[in-house]
Amino acid sequence: MGEFLRQHGAHVAAWGRLFSIVLGCLSVAALGYLRWSQGARAWTGRRRGVVRRLGLNLLGLAIAGMFVTYGPMSPLFGTTRLLDNSVGSPVPEMVFRLVEGGGERRLTDFRGKVVLINLWATWCPPCRKELPVLDRLQGSYREQGLVVLTLTDEPEERVRELLRRAAPGTVNGTVGTFGWLAIKDFRPFTLILDRHGVLRDYFFGDQAYEAFEARVRPYL
């Protein structure tokens, strides 16, 4: 599901809105025609029932489509659409504080390195599962110029002990907000930046070590 959304989220959002509008118009047309023609003798009760069910089904699909694209999933679709359009461009600056030491850092501090940014939270089981995998990835590719950066919008005191155990080798930071990435409660989200700070890849959902490895190696 995460890989499908990574590849097709932007298109799902765009087409979902279009199909919702089309289905809504068709449902209104079917129900309106039924009302207009209900007095015609040629329209039996069975035919009217078929048209009524068709109109109501189309209306239900239109409502469901609008709910998906404008409801709880809207931030995810909006972010994937934004990232889809941003691949190949430098990402906006991000400022964060180190979990250990509390110093302020910026993405531009890592220019010349390939940066994998993982957005996570302690309340997200796949995120916690992924931390040791990210730590292993950092250990394997540090010498080749990889920086694995984990960012959370939770306070340092909530994440410090977990990170010390699960991901002591990665660069771990906290932010007040993810800013231009309106992911809300959709975690984990991962971005891959090349040595010039250009977005090259992104994906939603937890990944195996081999998947991370395959995604970062082309840029090392």
N, C-alpha and C positions, 0 to 999 in steps of 0.2 A: 504493500500500500504506500509506504513512504517513497519507494523508488518510482512508483507510478505518478505520485503527486509531484515528485521532483522533475520528472520528464514532461508531464502533461498538465500540471496545476494551472499554469497561465492560460492554457487553451480551454481547460474545463471551465474556468471562471468566465472567460469570454463567451464561449458557446453556450454555457449554462444560462446566462442572462438572455441570450438571443432566443434559445429554445423556449425559455419561460414566457417570453413576450409572445412568440408565435403560438404556443399552445394556449396561452391565455386568450388571444384573439380568436382562435379556432373554437374554444369552448364557449365564448360569448356568442360567436356566430351560430353555433349549433343550438344553444339554448334559446337564442333569439328567434331563430328560424322555427324552432318547435313551437314557441309561443304564437308566432305569426300564423302558423299553419294548423293550429290545433282544431280549428273549426272546419277544415277541409274534410270532406267525406272519404277521400282517398287514403287519409291517414288513419290506419287502424290503431287500436290501443297498443298492439304489439310493436308497430313501427315507431310510434311515439316513445315507447319504452326503450327501444334500441337507441334512438337519437338522444333521449334524456341521459341514458347511462354513458353514451359516448361523450356528451358534453360535460357531464360531471367528472368523468375520468380524466378528460383533458384538463379540466379546471384543477383537479387534484394534482396532476403532474406539474402544472404550471406553478401552483403554490409550493409544491415540494422543491422545484427548481429554484424558485426565488428564495426559499428558506435556506437552501444549501449555499447559494452564491452570495446572499446578503445577510445570512444569519450567523451562527457560531463559527462556521468555516470561513467566513469572509476574510478575517485577518490572514489566514494561511494562504488563501488564493491570492489576496492582494500582495502578500510578501513574495510568493513565488513568481507572480507576474512582474513585480519590481526587479527581482533578482534575474529573471529571465532576460529582461531588457538591459540589465547592468553587466552581464557577462561580457568581458572584453574591455571594460572601462575601470578606471581607478575607483575604489570604494571611498565613500566619505570618511573623514577622520573619526576615530573613536577614542575617547579618553576613559581610562579605567584606573582603579587602585589595586595594587598588588595585595593579595590576601596575606602574604608573609611580608611584613615590614611596612605595609600601607603606603608605599611610595606611588606617586602618580606616573603613569606611563601612557604612551600613545601608539597607535598603529604605525605611525611613521617612524617610530624608534626601531622598527624591525625591517626597514627597507634594506634590500640586499639578501633577505631571507625569504624562503617560502613559508607562508603562515597559514596554518590550519586553525580556524576559529570555531570553537564548539560552544554553543549557547545552551546552557543546561540549568537544572534546578534540583534541589534535594528531594522534592516531592515527586520527581519523575523517575520511576524505577528503571526505564531504559537508559536514562542519563547516568544513574549510579552504576549500572552494569557496564557502561561504556568507558568510564573513567580509567580503569586499569588497562584497557585496550589502548586508549590514547597515551597513557604513560609508557606503555611498551613501544608504541610507534615513535614517540619522542626519543626514547633511548636508542632505537634502531637507526634513526635517520638524523640525529643531531649533527653528526659530523658532515653530513651532506648539505647542511644548511636549512634544516626544517625547524620551525618553531611551532609547537602545539600550544595554543592559547585557549584556555577555558575561561568563559565569562558567565557570570550569574548576576541576577539582580537581587540576590539575597544578601544579607549582611555578613561581614567576615566571620563573626563569631558563630554563625550557624553552619558555615561550610568548612571552616579551617581544619577541624579534626578529620573529617571525611577525606579532604584533599591530602592531608598528611599521610593517611593510610593508603588511599587508592591511586593518587596521582602526584606523588612528590616531585617528579621530574619535569612536569609541564609548567608553563607559565600560567599562574592562576590569578584571575582578577575579578573584581566586582564593579558593577555599574549601577547608577540610579535608574537608568532606562537604556534600552537598546537603541534609542533614538530613531533613526530612519528605518530600522527593521521592526515593524509592528507585528511581532510574532505572538504577543500576548502569552497564552498558556500552551502554545505548540512547541514542544521540546522533544528531543534535542534537534537543533538546527546547526548545520555545519557549512562553513564557507572555506574555500581554498583560494588564497591570493598568491600570485607569483612574486618574484623578487622585486618587482616594480610597484607592488601594491594594487595590481589589477586583478579583479575577480575572474577566476578561471572556471570554477565549479561550485556547486552548492547542492545540498541534499537535506531532506527531512527524515528523521527517524534514526534509530540506532543502527550501527554497522559493525560487521565483523572486522577483525584486524586486516584480513586479506583485502577487503573492500577498501578500507582506508589506504592501505599500501598501494593498491592499484591506482587510486585517484591522485595521490600526491607524487608518485614517482616520475610521471612525465614532466614535472616542473622543477625537479631537483637538478 
